């Protein structure tokens, strides 16, 4: 388990530069909070992994979409 300090593409790029590509390919799961950069990171550096989103942020986004529809 690794925790990266920062949410930027630059922070992730720096992190992935120091790890062997074979090790990156072994990553099975990526857990995110639905921040756009994390989806980019998964696609760029860990394409074979499964993306996991926490239920709090999934429900939060569903409620936001429903509220936007209701308000319209």
BELNORNOR-V911929 format. One record per pair of residues at least 24 apart in sequence whose C-alpha atoms are under 10 Angstrom apart, sorted by the first residue. I is the first residue (numbers start at 0). GAP is how many residues later the second one is. D is the distance in whole Angstrom. If there is no record, write none. Layout:
i	gap	d
I	GAP	D
I	GAP	D
//
This chain:
i	gap	d
0	26	10
6	28	8
6	29	10
6	30	7
6	31	8
7	28	10
7	29	7
7	30	9
7	33	10
8	28	6
8	29	8
8	31	8
8	32	7
11	25	9
11	26	9
11	29	7
11	33	9
12	28	8
12	31	10
12	32	9
15	25	10
15	29	7
15	30	10
20	24	9
20	25	10
23	24	9
23	25	10
24	24	8
31	25	9
32	24	6
32	25	8
33	24	8
33	27	9
//
